[in-house]
């Protein structure tokens, strides 16, 4: 199995800086799907891979997108997970929508995307299925990154600027060929909303280690050993050195690999669950599928409507 995934890694073009991990996670998740789904997803795996980063591309162009990628749990104090309602309508009633958006709505946004994917399966809309699957993979991947759950998301509050890209981009780019990413077969999730919040809780519990270990290790490395220079797209860029990257990954005890595995498993499970909840429709494999480019102009404020005691976002 390790051999198979080494071929997956070698068989596709590395994306621009910072996109690698999301694309790899979405791509590998396809291989955990059952035959009824993999026969649809596999012919379109390049789309699922490439479009895994679409939400990041929309962050600065589409109103309401940026806050879907994170949640600042520490803004709500030590009891955040006890006082934050799981359900969006209850959270809005308690804190107000503007306040929630100001501090990230990642868990709720991921669930809304899951509901919309379920509807796309019900309608057998292949374009929507692929687009929403790619988006859902991105949002779930983000919520498994510890630094997406804290106000100190880039170490800017602790003098560790740059740690965000270091953890979620540099380490996967340099070391993922040695990661074991096979996570087994996709499984049905009985309570998707609770599963999302559980993932956020587990990721947030690692924030202290992510920051502390980098800080301690930095005391052992002078700057000329901590950083190096690489040429990217014709530009010479300062990056974390291979020696420091390997030392940090070792100190983390394979945390990045474990969180990538959790993301892959969670994404495959959610794709599968959306399909099951839609009645397990038969999907015809597609060839030469044409999916229109997404809107990049700013959108008006998102509206909500009630849906089975929760809420869906609609543009």
C-alpha positions, 0 to 999 in steps of 0.5 A: 500500500505504501508503494501505491501511494508513493506512485500517487505522489509521483504521478501528479504535478506539485501545486503552487506554494501552500497548496500541496497538502490540500490537494494531496489530502483530497486526492488520497481520500478518493481511494477510500471510497466504495466501488459505487463512488470511486467509479464516479470520483476516480475519472474526475480525480484531477478535478478533485485534486486541483479544485481542493484549493478553490476555497483559498482562491476565493478568500479575498474575492468572495464576501463571506468566504474567509471565515469558513476556514477557521474558528478562534476557539480561544476567543470564547475562553477555556470553556469554548466547546461547552458554551458554543452551540453545535447547531448554527441557529442556536449559535446565532441566537446566542452570539449573533451572526456578525460576532460568530463570523468575526471569529470564524464559522468553520465547523458550521460552514463545513456542515452546510457544505456537507448538506449541500453535497447531499442535495447534489447527490439527490439531484444527481448533479455531477458538476455540483457533486464534484465542486462541493466535494472538493470544497468540503475536503478543503474545509474539513482539512482546515479544521484538522489543522491546530492553527485554524482553531486559535487566534494565534493562527500564525504565531503573530501573538507569540513572536513565531510568525510563519509557523502556520505555513511551516506546519501545514505546507513546508512539512508536508511538501518535504516529508509526505513521501514518507508518510503512511496515508492509507486510512482504510475504507470510508465509513458512515457517520451517524452524527456528522455535526458532532464529528466535525466538532470532535475533530476541532476539539482534537486539533485545538488540543494540539495548539500548545504543542505546535507553538511550544515545540517550535519555540523550544527548538528555535533556541537550539538553531541559530537563524543561519541554520533555522532558515535556508533559501530556495528558488521558487518560480524564479524568486529566491525565498527564505524558507525553513531549512531541511534540518530544522523542518525534520527536527520540528517534525520529529519533535511533533512525533508525526503530528502532521502526518496523523492530522493528514490521515485524520483529514483523509479519513474524515473527508472520505467518510463525509463524501460517503455519508452524503451519498448514503443520506441521498439514497445511494444514487447510481452515478454514471462515470463522466468523461470530459466533464465541463464545470464552469469557472466559479464567480470571483466577484464579491457576493452579497451577504449570504442568506440562510433558510431553515433545513431540518432543524439546521441551516443551509447557506445559499449565495 
